[in-house]
Amino acid sequence: MMSIWEVLDRAETGQYMDERDFDLKIVAKRCKELVKEHDIKFNPSEIITTDDSMADDVFEAGMKLALDTGIYCISTKRIIKFNEEEIKEGMETAPREVIVGEGRDARVLYARGIEDARRPIICGGQAGATIPEEWYVPMAMSYMKEPLIDMINHGGIAIVEGRKVRTHSPLEIQATRRELSMLREAAARSGRPGIGLIAGESSVSALGDLAIASERYMRTCDSHLVALLNELKTDYDRLSKAVNFTEYGAYNVTLVDPIIGGYAGGPEGVAICFIASFLLGRLLYKSEYHICHPIHFRYVSTSAVECMWNLNIVGQAMARNAKFIIMGDVWTSAGAGSEMIFYEIAANTITNVVTGTHPLGVSATNGKYPHASGLETKFMAEIAIASTKLNRRNANEIVVNLAKKYKDRMSNPDIGKPFPELYDVRKVVPKSEWMELYRRMKEEIGEIIGLW
């Protein structure tokens, strides 16, 4: 596979284009054409499809989009292009499994299949959220103390010792180092010193990532996210992150979050954009695995029916045609401490597990508020493990019914309660009211889905 240095060369020598032209004349136009050409149609009553041919059509269209558009580098205003042979080489050399974490806490993160009966890897934490510094360690411990949670992707720190962290400022370095130090402290105090981390969430620019390339902070068995900017774009900050960790040896993870209602169009165009993004992200960032995060333009949440359909069709398209390791984000509109969050978690998680991805979450309130804890992610893990018994047809019926229980509330969700109102912060155990709600909702949803 081509080196990262060849990618950087193409960022300097590719076709010059105005960013607005790339958005409208290349991405938007081509996505619309490919949806029509392949007759791809979103069906809200079939959130989980059994139509293998549509999954293959989405993949074929995504491959065409990858070849036609490439990746736009905002920093140079040039298009980084790859040919079919290079993309196929990226597919063939993509790892089928990687070891995350170390020692007794090490786990094998693998490429899942459709209706895969194997236990999925559970990644916990309120990814994408900003967590108050004073809560960070006990909140991280609330996930690490749950034995069903295999690895952690917790949020970042926006304020350090009363000072707001600004992108490209020296405080970004300090915030990212402190995040990793506190995650390591939480792991040790939870008795899980080797647990695998997806970390560096406090690093918006490359500064924070550069500051943690050390075994003291980010080990080589850990991972960090390198986002593809919307849609099909990158910049020198993102490329610098990839270069840094490619040389250092930790895992690069492509984060893809196209917007339903954005330049790629509706859910059908976004699905095609996802495939292109994964194929190009593998070459662009040398990513070992990838995160699927569809965003609804109105709700953000992956619980939206259009987003879950994307998780389903993208997972199946990749599982059938390119054996990539993929995690599907579980981002709920509701917050921990609410009834609504359990319905959202169950629908999202079943969709992910049955269609070929590992669940990552729960990022409650769309990561807006730190209203999250380890307990609802324990529920996500229980649903995920039980979902390995389902086939697509049964799973679709369950998910459609679960979505009916919350979809009318997504515009005004119950945001729940902040972490200290859910947990005894000193002992890091759930408070009785939160534990009672968890038990009641687990029993109710268990009866709905018939899994325990």
N, C-alpha and C positions, 0 to 999 in steps of 0.2 A: 504494500500500500504506500502511496506517496507520503513523503515526509511533511512535517508541519512547515518546513522552510519553503517547500514548493507552494504551499497554500499562501504563505505570506508574499511570495513573488507574484502570485496571481492577484492578490489584493492591490498590488501596485501597478500591474500591467493589463488588467482586464478592461473590458469595454467601459468607457466613461459614460455616465448617465446621471441626469438629475433625479433625485430621490422620488419626487412626485411622479415623474414619468414611470419609474420602476413600479411604484405602487399601483398606478391606474392603467398604464399601457401594457405592462407585463403581467403582474400578479393578478389583479382583478380581472383583466380581460381573459387571461389563459384559464383561470379557475372556472369562470363562467362557461367557456367553450368546452372544457373537459367534462364538466357535470352534464352538459347536454349531449356531448359525444358518447358518453358511456351510460347515459340514462340512469344516473344515480339519484335515488329518491329517498328522502327521509320519511319514515312512517311512525308517527307518535304512538301507535298501538303496538308497534314491534320495536321496542327499545333494544331488545336483544334479538338479532336476526338469526334465522337458520338458513339464510340464502348464501351459500358458499360462493356462488357466481358473483354476487354483488361485492363481497369482500375482495375477490380477485380483480374485479373491475376497478374498485377504489385503489388497489395497489398499482395496477397498470397505469391508471390516470396519474397517480402520485409520482411514478417513475418518469412519465412524460413531463410533468411539471418540473421535476428536479433537473431534467436535461435542458428544458427550455428556458428556465429562469435563472438557475444558479442562485448564489447568495450575494446580496448587495452589501458592500462594505461602506458604511456611512462615513468613516474617517477619510476614505480616499475617493469616494463617489464612483467606485468601480465595481464591476460584477465579477465575482469569482465563479468560474464555470468548471464543471467536471464532465467528462465524457462517459458513455455507457460502460465501457470497460473498467474505468476507475470506480464507478459506483458499484458495479457488480463485485469488484475486488473487495471493496469495503464491506459488502454484505457477506462475502465468503470468509473474510478474516475476523468478523465480529465475534467476540467471545460468546460461547454458549453458557458459560458459567464463570463467576469470579468469587473469590473468597473475601468476604467483608468482615472486619473485626479480627481479633486474634485470640489465641489460647482457647479456653473453654467457651468463650463468647463468640468464636468465629462461626460464620454461617456461609453456606453455599447459596449465592444468589444466581438463579438460573433462568434461562429462557423458557417461559411456560407455553403450553399448548392450549388449544380450545378444549373445554371440558376436561381439563387436566386434573387427575385425581390426586396429584402430589400436594402436600401441604405448601401453601404459598409463604413467602417471607413477609413478615409484618414489619413495616417501617412506621414508627410512632413519633409523635411530636407535633407541635403547632407550627408547621413550616410556613414561612412567609409572613409570620406575625412579628411585631416588635414586643419584646417581653421586658417588663421593668427589671432593672438590674437586681433589686432586692428580692425578687421572686425567682430569679432565673434558676438557681441551683435546686431548690425544692420542687419547682415545677418540672424540671428535667428529670429529677428523681422519681416523680410520680409515674412517668413512663418506664423508666429503667427498672423499677421495682416489679413491674408486671412481667412474669416469666414468658408469657405468650408473645411479647414484643421482642423482635430479633435485632433491630437496629434503630437508630434515632436520626430524625431530621427535625431539629427544633428551630425556633425562630431566632432573630437577631436582636441586637441591643441598639437602641436609638439614642439613649441618653447615658453618658458615662460621668458619674460623680457630679450630676446636676448640669452637665454641659451637653448641648445637642450635638449629635454627630452629623457632620455635613460631608457629602460625597467629595472625595479628593482632599479632604482636610487631614491633618495628622491624627485627629481623633478617630478616624476610620481605622487606622492601624491599631490603636489601643482597644477600640471596641471589638474588633475581630479577634485579637489575641485574648481579650478577656472572655469572650464567648467560648473559645476553645478551652481556656483554663477552667472555666466553670463547668463545661461539659465533662472534662476529665475528672474534676472533683466530684461531680454528681455520680459518675460511673463508679468511682472508687467507693463512695459512701453507700452506693446501692448494691455493692458486692458484684458488680459487672464491669470490672476494669478494662476488659478487652472488647466491649460492645462496639460494633461498627458505627461510625458517624457519617452522616451527610452534613457538612458544616461549612462555616464561613458565610453564614447568612447576613452578617453585619457588613460584609464587603460588597459595596455596590460597584465601585471601580476596582481596578486591579491592585490597588494599594494594600487592602486587607489580605487578599490572597497571597501576595508576595510576603507579607509579614508572618504568615503562619506556616510557611514551607519548612517545617522543622519538626522532628519527632517530639519535641516538647509540646507542640500544639497539634498539628495535623499529621498523623502517622501515614505511612504509605498504604496501610490497609483501610484508610478512610477515603471519603469522596467529597467532591464539591460540585456545585452546579455551575454550568456555563450556559447562559440563556441564548436562544436564538431570538433576536428582537423581531417584533411583529411588523410585517410578515416577511419571513425569509431574508432577514438582515442580520448583520453583525457589526462590530466596530473594533477599534484597536484595544479597548479595555477588555472585551470578551476574548479576543485573540491572545492578548497578553496572559489572561488567566489560563488559557489552554496551553500556551507555550510553557508557562511556569510549572504547571503540574505534570505536563508530559515529561519534562526533564527531571522533576523532583521524584515522580513515581507514584503519586496518589491517583485515584481514579477521577477521570473527567466524566461528567454526567450531563448530557444534553437536556436542558429544560425547554420544552416546546409548549407554548400557550397561546395559540391563535385565537382570535376573537370571532365568535359567531355574530355576524352582523357587521364585520369589518371588511378589509380589502378582499379577503377570500370569499366573502359572500355568506350564504346560509350554512347550515350544518353540513350539507353535501360538499361544498367547496372547501370548508374547513377540514373535513376528513381527508380530502386529497392533499391539502396543504400539510397536514400532519405527516403523511407518508413521505412527501418530498423532504420535509424538515428532518425526519429521522435518517433518511438515506444521506442527505447532505451533511447533517451534523456529525455523522460517523466519520466522514472524510475531513470536515472542517476542523473539528475539535479533537479528533482521535478518541472519541467517547467510547467507554466500555459498556455503559448502559444509558438508558434514556427515560425521561419522565413525560407522561402524557397528561396535559392539563388544559382541556378545552375551557374557554371563558365565554359566558353568555354576556352579551353587551348590556343587558339590563340587570341581571341578577348576580353575575360573576360566578356564582356557585356552580360546581360540577353536578349538583343535584338536579339542575334543570334537565328536562326530558331531552332536549336537543344535545346537551353535553354528554349525558349518559349514552345516547345513541352513538355519539362520536367515540367514547371510550370503547364501546362494543365493536363498532365496525373497524376502527383503527387497530384494536387489539387482534381481531380475527384476521384482518388483512395481513398484518405483520407476521402473525403466527403461521399462516399458511404459506407465506412467500419469502420471508426473511427472518431468520431465527435470532432476533434481537432480544436482549433482556430489557423489559419495559415495566415501569411502575406507573400505576394510574393514581392520580391525586384524588383524595376524598376531601373536598372542600364543601362544608355545609353553610347554609345561610344562617341557621340557628346556632345558638351557643350551648356550651355545657351547662347543665342544670335545667334544661328544658326537655319536654317530651318530644318536641319536633325533631330534635337532633338525631334521635334514635331511628326514626323512619328514614331520614336522609342517609344516615350511615349505612343502614341495611341495604337500601336500594343501590347506592354507589358501590358498595363492597361486592355484592352479588354480581353486579354487572362486570366489574373488573375481573373477579376470580374466574368466572365461567368463560370469559372471552379471551383469556390469555395473558393477564397482567397481574402483578403483585400490588396490593393496596398500600398507599402511603397517606398517613393522616393521623388524627383527624384535625384538619385546620378549620376550627369552628369560627363562626361569624365571618367567613371568607378571609380569615387572618386579620380582620380589622381591630378586634379587641382581644386581650389575653383571657378570654372566657373559655378556657380549655383545661383538660387534665388527662391523666393517664387512664382514668376509669372508662371514659367513652371509647378510648382506643383499645382497651381490653375487650369491649363489646365488639368493635370492628374486627379484632382478631378472632373472636369466637364465631362471628358470622362468616368470616373468610374461610376458616377451617371447615365449618359445616357446609359451606357452599360447594366444596369439592364433590359432594354427592349429587349435585344437580346437573341436569342437562339443559341445553339452551331453551327449549320450549317451555319447560317448567319454570325456569328462572325468569323468562320474560313475563309470564303470567304473574309471578310474585312481584316483580319490580314495577310493573304497570299498576298493580293494586297499591303498592307502597307509595308510589308517587302521587296517587290520588289523595293520600292523607296529608300531604304538605304543600302541594303545588300552588294552591290558592293563597297560601300564607307567605310565599317567598318574597313578595313585595314588602311585607311588614313582619319579618320573622321575630320569634322570641329569641333575643340575644343571650339569654341565660344570665350567669353570674360570673364575676371574676374569680380566679383561682383561689384566693384566700377565703372566699365564702363557700367554696366547695370542699376544701381540704383543710385539715389541721396542719398548718405549715411547718410546725416544729417536728411533729411525728411523721409527716408526709403520709397520712392516711385519709381516705375520704370521710367527710362528715356524714353522720347517720342519715340526714335527709337526702343527700345525694346518692348514698348507697341504696337507700330504700327505693328511690325512683329508678335507679339502674336495674334493680331486681324486678320491679314491677314491669318495666318496659321490655326487659329481656324475656319475661314470661309471655307477655302479650304478643310480641313480634315472633317469638318461637312458635306460638300457636298459628300465626298467620302463615309462616313459611314452612312449618312442619319439619324443622330440622333438628329439634331436640325435645 
